[in-house]
Amino acid sequence: MLKYGATAGIICVAFVTCLYYYSPRLLVEGYENINWLFIFAAMITASLAYLKQEKFATTQSLLKINFQTFAVAYLCKYVLIISLFYMDESLMDMVREIQLKFYLAQRDQNLPEEIFQQQLAQFQQMQKDSPIFDLLGLIIHFLMGFILSLLLAFIMKKEELD
């Protein structure tokens, strides 16, 4: 069943590569999140293939298949994206620029300038600690993948009738 994850991973890598070569800005603006659709389709396909082979499927067995499919596909995409960000520093500069614009747009106008400047300096220092946020992002996405796998397993399970 890992072949479905590997196939989705290859599709994700191809999609991210196309985005990067077309316009690197598309990666930092979130268009790479379209990959979730490819991964979800692979999870459904893997579950259907399992259900075609087996007469019955428990939530646990489908959860295992779905999450393995997710993990393989997501790690393929993740390794490429992290590699691109470390090879092309302009991508991180674009991310920082977008984050700064968002931060400035959220500024509390009642906040004294001195306090705002301190908070801005803290925010910019936090942006430099991106490896910590890379790991946190990976953990959050894997948690989301687990939840998605679990929901799909509940929906697609076939229990034996007594």
C-alpha positions as CSV (number, residue, x, y, z in Angstrom):
1,M,0.0,0.0,0.0
2,L,3.0,2.3,0.3
3,K,3.0,2.6,-3.5
4,Y,0.1,5.0,-3.3
5,G,2.0,7.2,-0.9
6,A,5.1,7.1,-3.1
7,T,3.0,7.9,-6.2
8,A,1.4,10.9,-4.4
9,G,4.8,11.9,-3.2
10,I,6.1,11.9,-6.7
11,I,3.1,14.0,-7.9
12,C,3.6,16.4,-5.0
13,V,7.3,16.8,-5.8
14,A,6.5,17.4,-9.5
15,F,3.9,20.0,-8.5
16,V,6.2,21.8,-6.1
17,T,8.9,21.8,-8.7
18,C,6.6,23.3,-11.3
19,L,5.5,26.0,-8.9
20,Y,9.1,26.8,-8.0
21,Y,10.2,27.1,-11.6
22,Y,7.0,29.0,-12.7
23,S,7.2,31.5,-9.8
24,P,8.9,30.8,-6.4
25,R,6.5,33.3,-4.8
26,L,3.7,30.8,-5.4
27,L,5.4,28.5,-2.9
28,V,5.4,31.0,-0.1
29,E,1.9,32.2,-0.8
30,G,0.5,28.8,0.0
31,Y,-0.2,27.3,-3.3
32,E,1.8,24.2,-2.4
33,N,-1.0,23.3,0.0
34,I,-2.9,22.0,-3.1
35,N,-0.7,18.9,-2.5
36,W,-3.0,18.0,0.3
37,L,-5.6,17.1,-2.3
38,F,-3.1,14.7,-4.0
39,I,-2.3,13.1,-0.7
40,F,-6.0,12.8,0.3
41,A,-6.7,11.2,-3.1
42,A,-3.9,8.7,-2.5
43,M,-5.3,7.9,0.9
44,I,-8.7,7.2,-0.5
45,T,-7.2,5.1,-3.4
46,A,-5.1,3.0,-0.9
47,S,-8.2,2.4,1.3
48,L,-10.3,1.4,-1.7
49,A,-7.5,-1.0,-2.9
50,Y,-7.4,-2.6,0.6
51,L,-11.2,-2.9,0.7
52,K,-11.1,-4.6,-2.7
53,Q,-8.7,-7.2,-1.4
54,E,-10.3,-7.7,2.1
55,K,-13.9,-8.6,2.8
56,F,-13.9,-6.6,6.0
57,A,-11.7,-3.7,7.3
58,T,-11.5,-2.3,10.8
59,T,-10.9,1.3,11.6
60,Q,-7.4,0.4,12.9
61,S,-6.4,-1.4,9.7
62,L,-7.6,1.5,7.5
63,L,-6.0,4.1,9.9
64,K,-2.7,2.3,9.4
65,I,-3.0,2.3,5.6
66,N,-4.2,5.9,5.4
67,F,-1.5,7.2,7.7
68,Q,1.3,5.3,6.1
69,T,0.2,6.6,2.7
70,F,0.0,10.2,4.1
71,A,3.5,9.9,5.8
72,V,5.3,8.7,2.7
73,A,3.7,11.3,0.4
74,Y,4.1,14.1,2.9
75,L,7.7,13.4,3.6
76,C,8.5,13.4,-0.1
77,K,7.0,16.8,-0.4
78,Y,8.5,18.1,2.9
79,V,12.1,17.1,2.0
80,L,11.9,18.9,-1.3
81,I,10.4,22.0,0.2
82,I,12.9,22.2,3.0
83,S,15.7,21.6,0.5
84,L,14.4,24.4,-1.7
85,F,14.2,26.8,1.2
86,Y,17.7,26.1,2.3
87,M,19.1,26.2,-1.2
88,D,17.3,29.4,-2.2
89,E,17.5,32.0,0.6
90,S,15.2,34.3,-1.4
91,L,12.3,32.0,-0.5
92,M,12.9,32.6,3.2
93,D,13.1,36.4,2.5
94,M,9.7,36.2,0.8
95,V,8.2,34.3,3.7
96,R,9.6,36.9,6.1
97,E,8.3,39.7,4.0
98,I,4.8,38.2,3.9
99,Q,4.8,37.5,7.6
100,L,6.0,41.0,8.4
101,K,3.2,42.5,6.3
102,F,0.7,40.3,8.1
103,Y,2.2,41.3,11.5
104,L,2.1,45.0,10.6
105,A,-1.5,44.7,9.4
106,Q,-2.5,43.3,12.8
107,R,-0.9,46.1,14.7
108,D,-2.8,47.5,17.6
109,Q,-3.0,51.3,16.9
110,N,-3.5,52.0,20.6
111,L,-0.1,50.4,21.4
112,P,2.7,53.0,22.2
113,E,5.3,53.1,19.5
114,E,8.1,52.1,21.8
115,I,6.3,48.9,22.9
116,F,5.4,48.1,19.3
117,Q,9.1,48.4,18.2
118,Q,10.1,46.0,21.0
119,Q,7.4,43.5,19.9
120,L,8.5,44.0,16.3
121,A,12.1,43.2,17.2
122,Q,11.0,40.1,19.1
123,F,9.0,39.0,16.1
124,Q,11.9,39.5,13.7
125,Q,14.2,37.5,16.0
126,M,11.6,34.8,16.1
127,Q,11.6,34.7,12.3
128,K,15.3,33.9,12.4
129,D,14.6,30.8,14.5
130,S,13.0,29.0,11.5
131,P,14.4,25.5,12.2
132,I,12.3,25.4,15.4
133,F,9.2,26.4,13.4
134,D,10.1,23.9,10.6
135,L,9.9,21.1,13.2
136,L,6.8,22.5,14.8
137,G,5.2,22.8,11.4
138,L,6.1,19.1,10.6
139,I,4.6,18.0,13.9
140,I,1.3,19.9,13.3
141,H,1.0,18.6,9.7
142,F,1.5,15.0,10.9
143,L,-1.1,15.6,13.5
144,M,-3.5,16.9,10.8
145,G,-2.6,13.9,8.7
146,F,-3.4,11.5,11.5
147,I,-6.8,13.2,12.1
148,L,-7.5,13.0,8.4
149,S,-6.5,9.4,8.3
150,L,-8.7,8.6,11.3
151,L,-11.7,10.3,9.8
152,L,-11.3,8.5,6.5
153,A,-10.9,5.2,8.3
154,F,-14.1,5.8,10.2
155,I,-16.0,6.6,7.0
156,M,-14.6,3.7,5.0
157,K,-14.6,0.9,7.5
158,K,-16.5,-2.3,6.7
159,E,-17.3,-4.4,9.7
160,E,-18.4,-8.0,9.7
161,L,-22.1,-8.5,10.2
162,D,-22.9,-11.1,12.9
